[in-house]
Amino acid sequence: MNHRTLNRVGSALGIGGIAICAASTLGRAGGIYYVLGYEVGTIFGAGVALIAVACLVKLEVLVSRGGG
């Protein structure tokens, strides 16, 4: 994959992770404890994992460009 594609993938993963974290936080604040059989804490953890993967992808882009 080229740098531009990886950069966009990293951005998409980060935005998705933030959206999942925000949705689970709002759900929990609204009194929802389970979504599709999963606890909202588990869904929040999945969002955090997506953000972490996005950071690693973005770091790979920086390192492969010679910026690290």
N, C-alpha and C positions, 0 to 999 in steps of 0.2 A: 504494500500500500504506500501511496505517496504521502508526503507530510500534510498536505491540505486535507486529504480524506481522513487521516488519523486525527487531525486537529478538530475536524467537524464531528467525528465520532465521539471524541472526548467531551466536546461541548454538549452534544446531545445526551450523553450519559449523565453528565453533571446536572443538566436542566431536569432530566427525568428523575434523578435522585432527589433533587430539591423539591420537585413537585410531589413525589411520594412522601417525603418527610413532612411537607406542609399539610398534605391531605390527612395523613395519619395523626398529626398533632391536632388539627381541627376536629377530626372525628373523636379523638379522645376527650378534647375539651367539650365536645357536644354530648358526651355520655355514651358514645359507641365504643364497645370493648372488643367486638369481633367483626371482621369483614370477610365474607366468604369462608368462614371457618378458621381464620387466622386471627390471632390477637393483634391489636394495632401496634403493640411493641415490637412484634416480629416484623410487621410491615415497615415500621420505622427503621429497624435494623437493616432491612433490605435496601432502603433508600440510602442509608449511610454507606453500605457496601458499594452501591452504584457510584456514589460520590468519590469513594476511595479509588475505584477502578478508573474513573474519569481523571483523577489526579495522576495516576500512574501512566495513563495514555498520554496526557499532556506532557508529563516529564519525559517520556520516551521521545516525543516530538522535539522537545528542546535539546535533549542530549544528542539525538541523531543529526540535528542541524549544526551541532558544534557549539551550542550555547551553554554547555554545562561542564 
